[in-house]
């Protein structure tokens, strides 16, 4: 009887002010979508003449296949290096370290690095790696620059994800006799990992759009084949180069097509990280 009464009950409606706020927020969301489409649709229309197999996958000059390979490899390697290091730092700061002047100094250091413009990071890498270590302006130097940029942000994301796990979970695990290491590896990490993956996808997408830091470290051209010591022009740098120095008739459409491909890669990264985070959350 109670169940039938509950099913037949009318849903609660928000008051007048709540409905008005809901309509305003919905209108703002629609406006944001329309503004986004007003940018993407003309970009795609301008890119259509240049979007062909030769432009996307060819080996002839004018193809963006080398730039796409450089972008994916540099971002993937830098993320593969920075994430484990950030995970270790975040675990130590949240789960093992006690608040002290060293932890506060580390927090201040990561916050300072996050606020530094990317071009400054690129110039520091050039001064250290290229000038002093005699590294070439190459894919490897670009990976080093992207790793230095991505690591502080990843540390902040890992710390935020670990701190989002309620402290009662830790207390309950310790009360049952689990050690701190067992609590972290078998309880805290599985709960925090989905958020780390989803936010890590946004950090990776951010790296794909970096331009200034890679102009000085990875270069503005490509070699005959991919190599760590070879030039590593990325899609974002190639787009900037076409927009600023392109002289051919197809420069504008090629720049738009490069932007469309870059947006597609960013979408795939965000969608893949979201799906992986949902899968990990369902299996946790």
Number of C-alpha atoms within 10 A of each C-alpha: 6 7 8 8 9 10 10 9 9 8 8 6 8 10 8 9 9 11 12 12 11 13 12 12 12 12 12 12 12 12 12 12 11 12 11 11 12 11 10 16 11 11 17 17 12 18 22 14 13 20 18 13 9 15 18 19 13 14 14 10 11 14 19 26 18 24 24 23 16 25 26 15 18 27 24 16 15 23 23 12 17 22 22 14 15 21 21 12 20 23 18 14 19 16 17 12 13 11 10 9 9 11 15 11 11 14 15 12 12 16 14 11 18 16 8 11 12 20 17 13 20 26 19 16 22 24 13 13 19 18 12 10 10 11 15 19 22 25 27 23 28 31 26 21 27 28 22 19 24 25 25 23 20 27 25 18 22 27 22 16 21 24 15 13 15 10 11 9 13 18 12 12 18 14 10 8 10 15 12 13 12 13 19 19 11 12 16 24 18 15 19 22 18 23 23 23 24 21 20 23 24 17 21 22 20 13 22 22 17 19 21 18 24 28 24 20 31 32 22 19 17 22 13 9 9 16 14 17 15 20 25 34 29 34 27 24 24 24 23 19 17 20 16 11 9 15 10 9 8 15 19 18 21 27 25 26 26 27 22 19 19 21 16 12 17 20 15 14 20 21 15 15 22 20 15 16 21 16 12 17 15 9 8 13
